[in-house]
Amino acid sequence: MAWVSLFIAGVLEVIWAFSMKLSHGFTKPLPTVITLVTMAASFALLAYAMRSLPLGTAYTIWTGIGAIGAFLVGIVVLGEQLNALRVLAAILIVSGLLLMKLSSAE
């Protein structure tokens, strides 16, 4: 259950990062509320996952999901630049996530 919670926490991190962008510095009410609610839920699920997962593993996976998710949302939804170096960076992040998962006893 910890891994499922951690995955959902990572997805919520992507949502709050995207809604924070849409809030324009917390000047738009609805994206601001979405940011704060999803941020709180993401942290709560991360904390739950950390009850049984090692700190380094849980935090790395959580931030990695957020980083890759934000990268993909930026490209697909916001039209951000896609180039070879950014793709390589994303591949390295995913590789690191897989290695952290494989190295975890849980």
GROMACS elastic network, one bead per residue, 0.5 to 0.9 nm:
[ bonds ]
;  ai    aj funct       b0    kb
    1     4     6  0.51772   500
    1     5     6  0.61639   500
    1     6     6  0.85349   500
    1    49     6  0.78667   500
    2     5     6  0.50620   500
    2     6     6  0.60265   500
    2     7     6  0.85960   500
    2    45     6  0.85580   500
    2    46     6  0.86601   500
    2    48     6  0.69979   500
    2    50     6  0.76055   500
    2    51     6  0.80332   500
    2    52     6  0.67909   500
    2    53     6  0.71022   500
    2   106     6  0.89064   500
    3     7     6  0.61158   500
    3     8     6  0.86163   500
    3    49     6  0.67551   500
    3    53     6  0.82814   500
    3    58     6  0.85888   500
    3   106     6  0.86390   500
    4     7     6  0.51078   500
    4     8     6  0.62369   500
    4     9     6  0.85124   500
    4    49     6  0.83798   500
    5     8     6  0.51715   500
    5     9     6  0.60346   500
    5    10     6  0.86017   500
    5    42     6  0.89807   500
    5    45     6  0.55026   500
    5    46     6  0.69797   500
    5    48     6  0.72630   500
    5    49     6  0.59773   500
    6    10     6  0.62064   500
    6    11     6  0.87341   500
    6    42     6  0.84898   500
    6    45     6  0.63205   500
    6    46     6  0.56283   500
    6    47     6  0.88070   500
    6    48     6  0.81510   500
    6    49     6  0.56604   500
    6    50     6  0.84830   500
    6    58     6  0.70200   500
    6    59     6  0.89590   500
    6    61     6  0.76873   500
    6    62     6  0.64152   500
    7    10     6  0.50685   500
    7    11     6  0.63457   500
    7    12     6  0.86648   500
    7    45     6  0.89279   500
    7    46     6  0.88833   500
    7    61     6  0.81245   500
    7    62     6  0.71498   500
    7    65     6  0.75343   500
    8    11     6  0.50428   500
    8    12     6  0.61381   500
    8    13     6  0.85375   500
    8    42     6  0.74533   500
    8    45     6  0.74295   500
    8    46     6  0.87824   500
    9    12     6  0.50534   500
    9    13     6  0.61905   500
    9    14     6  0.88753   500
    9    38     6  0.87951   500
    9    39     6  0.87997   500
    9    41     6  0.71649   500
    9    43     6  0.69281   500
    9    44     6  0.79244   500
    9    45     6  0.53751   500
    9    46     6  0.58158   500
    9    49     6  0.89506   500
    9    62     6  0.67826   500
    9    65     6  0.88229   500
    9    66     6  0.88288   500
   10    14     6  0.65693   500
   10    15     6  0.88581   500
   10    42     6  0.68949   500
   10    45     6  0.89679   500
   10    46     6  0.82011   500
   10    61     6  0.77089   500
   10    63     6  0.68853   500
   10    64     6  0.78215   500
   10    65     6  0.50952   500
   10    66     6  0.53370   500
   10    67     6  0.89658   500
   10    69     6  0.83022   500
   11    14     6  0.51760   500
   11    15     6  0.64746   500
   11    16     6  0.88338   500
   11    42     6  0.80564   500
   11    62     6  0.85594   500
   11    65     6  0.68450   500
   11    66     6  0.66511   500
   11    69     6  0.72987   500
   12    16     6  0.61435   500
   12    17     6  0.84920   500
   12    38     6  0.56573   500
   12    39     6  0.69468   500
   12    41     6  0.73025   500
   12    42     6  0.53741   500
   12    66     6  0.80916   500
   13    16     6  0.52080   500
   13    17     6  0.60865   500
   13    18     6  0.85534   500
   13    38     6  0.71566   500
   13    39     6  0.64870   500
   13    41     6  0.89682   500
   13    42     6  0.60004   500
   13    43     6  0.85490   500
   13    62     6  0.79122   500
   13    63     6  0.80074   500
   13    65     6  0.79505   500
   13    66     6  0.53564   500
   13    67     6  0.87880   500
   13    69     6  0.84642   500
   13    70     6  0.85468   500
   14    17     6  0.51662   500
   14    18     6  0.61395   500
   14    19     6  0.85470   500
   14    65     6  0.76874   500
   14    67     6  0.76172   500
   14    68     6  0.85366   500
   14    69     6  0.55743   500
   14    70     6  0.54417   500
   14    73     6  0.81032   500
   15    18     6  0.51883   500
   15    19     6  0.60393   500
   15    20     6  0.83960   500
   15    34     6  0.82330   500
   15    35     6  0.74016   500
   15    38     6  0.68907   500
   15    39     6  0.84104   500
   15    66     6  0.87009   500
   15    69     6  0.87371   500
   15    70     6  0.83025   500
   16    19     6  0.50274   500
   16    20     6  0.58509   500
   16    21     6  0.85297   500
   16    31     6  0.86553   500
   16    32     6  0.89319   500
   16    34     6  0.67869   500
   16    36     6  0.72763   500
   16    37     6  0.81114   500
   16    38     6  0.55275   500
   16    39     6  0.57292   500
   16    42     6  0.86054   500
   17    20     6  0.50504   500
   17    21     6  0.63967   500
   17    22     6  0.88012   500
   17    35     6  0.71215   500
   17    39     6  0.85011   500
   17    66     6  0.81155   500
   17    70     6  0.70608   500
   18    21     6  0.51410   500
   18    22     6  0.64015   500
   18    23     6  0.87396   500
   18    31     6  0.88186   500
   18    35     6  0.80956   500
   18    70     6  0.70668   500
   18    73     6  0.76111   500
   18    74     6  0.83027   500
   19    23     6  0.60592   500
   19    30     6  0.87801   500
   19    31     6  0.50748   500
   19    32     6  0.69597   500
   19    33     6  0.87800   500
   19    34     6  0.64201   500
   19    35     6  0.54063   500
   20    24     6  0.70238   500
   20    25     6  0.71889   500
   20    26     6  0.70999   500
   20    31     6  0.64890   500
   20    32     6  0.64404   500
   20    34     6  0.81911   500
   20    35     6  0.55772   500
   20    36     6  0.86787   500
   21    24     6  0.58346   500
   21    25     6  0.73884   500
   21    26     6  0.87406   500
   21    31     6  0.83421   500
   22    25     6  0.82295   500
   22    26     6  0.84904   500
   22    28     6  0.77626   500
   22    31     6  0.59843   500
   22    32     6  0.81562   500
   23    27     6  0.58367   500
   23    29     6  0.71869   500
   23    30     6  0.75974   500
   23    32     6  0.53674   500
   23    33     6  0.89312   500
   23    35     6  0.81476   500
   24    27     6  0.56727   500
   24    28     6  0.65586   500
   24    31     6  0.86320   500
   24    32     6  0.87176   500
   25    28     6  0.78908   500
   25    32     6  0.84745   500
   26    29     6  0.70638   500
   26    31     6  0.76530   500
   26    32     6  0.53259   500
   26    33     6  0.88838   500
   26    35     6  0.89880   500
   27    31     6  0.87665   500
   27    32     6  0.74416   500
   28    31     6  0.60520   500
   28    32     6  0.61213   500
   28    33     6  0.88316   500
   29    32     6  0.50664   500
   29    33     6  0.61677   500
   29    34     6  0.86739   500
   30    33     6  0.51924   500
   30    34     6  0.62177   500
   30    35     6  0.85491   500
   31    35     6  0.59953   500
   31    36     6  0.86442   500
   32    35     6  0.50369   500
   32    36     6  0.62937   500
   32    37     6  0.86757   500
   33    36     6  0.51985   500
   33    37     6  0.60893   500
   33    38     6  0.84652   500
   34    37     6  0.52808   500
   34    38     6  0.59602   500
   34    39     6  0.81922   500
   35    38     6  0.54560   500
   35    39     6  0.58346   500
   35    40     6  0.85278   500
   36    39     6  0.50589   500
   36    40     6  0.61357   500
   36    41     6  0.86272   500
   37    40     6  0.52609   500
   37    41     6  0.62514   500
   37    42     6  0.85550   500
   38    41     6  0.50071   500
   38    42     6  0.58899   500
   38    43     6  0.85082   500
   39    42     6  0.50554   500
   39    43     6  0.61858   500
   39    44     6  0.85498   500
   40    43     6  0.52294   500
   40    44     6  0.61175   500
   40    45     6  0.86678   500
   41    44     6  0.50315   500
   41    45     6  0.61546   500
   41    46     6  0.84887   500
   42    45     6  0.52724   500
   42    46     6  0.61054   500
   42    47     6  0.85775   500
   43    47     6  0.60513   500
   43    48     6  0.85617   500
   44    47     6  0.50868   500
   44    48     6  0.62345   500
   44    49     6  0.87050   500
   45    49     6  0.61541   500
   45    50     6  0.85591   500
   46    49     6  0.50804   500
   46    50     6  0.61579   500
   46    51     6  0.88726   500
   46    58     6  0.73166   500
   46    59     6  0.77545   500
   46    62     6  0.73982   500
   47    50     6  0.50670   500
   47    51     6  0.66716   500
   48    51     6  0.54356   500
   48    52     6  0.78896   500
   49    52     6  0.60270   500
   49    53     6  0.60142   500
   49    54     6  0.89076   500
   49    58     6  0.69911   500
   50    54     6  0.63474   500
   50    55     6  0.61346   500
   50    57     6  0.88919   500
   50    58     6  0.62182   500
   50    59     6  0.82888   500
   51    54     6  0.81552   500
   51    55     6  0.89351   500
   52   106     6  0.78913   500
   53    56     6  0.85060   500
   53    57     6  0.68332   500
   53    58     6  0.60054   500
   53   104     6  0.79649   500
   53   105     6  0.84231   500
   53   106     6  0.66175   500
   54    57     6  0.53650   500
   54    58     6  0.60666   500
   54    59     6  0.84463   500
   54   104     6  0.76643   500
   54   105     6  0.88047   500
   54   106     6  0.86261   500
   55    58     6  0.52932   500
   55    59     6  0.59035   500
   55    60     6  0.82324   500
   56    59     6  0.54458   500
   56    60     6  0.58977   500
   56    61     6  0.84314   500
   56   100     6  0.84585   500
   57    60     6  0.52791   500
   57    61     6  0.60548   500
   57    62     6  0.84871   500
   57    97     6  0.85017   500
   57   100     6  0.58036   500
   57   101     6  0.70429   500
   57   103     6  0.84995   500
   57   104     6  0.68956   500
   58    61     6  0.53113   500
   58    62     6  0.60516   500
   58    63     6  0.86172   500
   58   100     6  0.88399   500
   59    62     6  0.50846   500
   59    63     6  0.61034   500
   59    64     6  0.83349   500
   60    63     6  0.53227   500
   60    64     6  0.58739   500
   60    65     6  0.85263   500
   60    96     6  0.85983   500
   60    97     6  0.70860   500
   60   100     6  0.76591   500
   61    65     6  0.60670   500
   61    66     6  0.84889   500
   61    96     6  0.87202   500
   61    97     6  0.57177   500
   61    98     6  0.86979   500
   61   100     6  0.74285   500
   61   101     6  0.78414   500
   62    65     6  0.53643   500
   62    66     6  0.62924   500
   62    67     6  0.86640   500
   63    67     6  0.59667   500
   63    68     6  0.85770   500
   64    68     6  0.60609   500
   64    69     6  0.81918   500
   64    93     6  0.64689   500
   64    94     6  0.72525   500
   64    96     6  0.83977   500
   64    97     6  0.65641   500
   65    68     6  0.53454   500
   65    69     6  0.57720   500
   65    70     6  0.82868   500
   65    93     6  0.90000   500
   65    94     6  0.84263   500
   65    97     6  0.83279   500
   66    69     6  0.50820   500
   66    70     6  0.58508   500
   66    71     6  0.83215   500
   67    70     6  0.52137   500
   67    71     6  0.60250   500
   67    72     6  0.86574   500
   67    90     6  0.83321   500
   67    93     6  0.82401   500
   68    72     6  0.61969   500
   68    73     6  0.85969   500
   68    90     6  0.63544   500
   68    93     6  0.75229   500
   68    94     6  0.76966   500
   69    72     6  0.51521   500
   69    73     6  0.60963   500
   69    74     6  0.84089   500
   70    73     6  0.50274   500
   70    74     6  0.58678   500
   70    75     6  0.85396   500
   71    74     6  0.51508   500
   71    75     6  0.63919   500
   71    76     6  0.87185   500
   71    80     6  0.85906   500
   71    86     6  0.87627   500
   71    90     6  0.79101   500
   72    75     6  0.51746   500
   72    76     6  0.59455   500
   72    77     6  0.80164   500
   73    76     6  0.51715   500
   73    77     6  0.52427   500
   73    78     6  0.67404   500
   73    79     6  0.85841   500
   73    80     6  0.87439   500
   74    77     6  0.56955   500
   74    79     6  0.62090   500
   74    80     6  0.53182   500
   74    81     6  0.83088   500
   75    78     6  0.57655   500
   75    81     6  0.64210   500
   75    82     6  0.66758   500
   76    79     6  0.58444   500
   76    80     6  0.76258   500
   77    80     6  0.81460   500
   79    82     6  0.86741   500
   81    86     6  0.85449   500
   82    85     6  0.84657   500
   82    86     6  0.64984   500
   82    87     6  0.71805   500
   83    86     6  0.54924   500
   83    87     6  0.62939   500
   83    88     6  0.87056   500
   84    87     6  0.51033   500
   84    88     6  0.60833   500
   84    89     6  0.85910   500
   85    89     6  0.61257   500
   85    90     6  0.86216   500
   86    89     6  0.50260   500
   86    90     6  0.62401   500
   86    91     6  0.86454   500
   87    90     6  0.50524   500
   87    91     6  0.61769   500
   87    92     6  0.86409   500
   88    91     6  0.50113   500
   88    92     6  0.61917   500
   88    93     6  0.86489   500
   89    92     6  0.51097   500
   89    93     6  0.62664   500
   89    94     6  0.87499   500
   90    93     6  0.50475   500
   90    94     6  0.62379   500
   90    95     6  0.85290   500
   91    94     6  0.51589   500
   91    95     6  0.60723   500
   91    96     6  0.85921   500
   92    96     6  0.61603   500
   92    97     6  0.86324   500
   93    96     6  0.50825   500
   93    97     6  0.62544   500
   93    98     6  0.87445   500
   94    98     6  0.62238   500
   94    99     6  0.86103   500
   95    98     6  0.51824   500
   95    99     6  0.62272   500
   95   100     6  0.86576   500
   96    99     6  0.50761   500
   96   100     6  0.61441   500
   96   101     6  0.86170   500
   97   100     6  0.51116   500
   97   101     6  0.62185   500
   97   102     6  0.86089   500
   98   101     6  0.50926   500
   98   102     6  0.60960   500
   98   103     6  0.85202   500
   99   102     6  0.50327   500
   99   103     6  0.60056   500
   99   104     6  0.86067   500
  100   103     6  0.51185   500
  100   104     6  0.62420   500
  101   104     6  0.53206   500
  101   105     6  0.85095   500
  101   106     6  0.83754   500
  102   105     6  0.79814   500
  103   106     6  0.88631   500
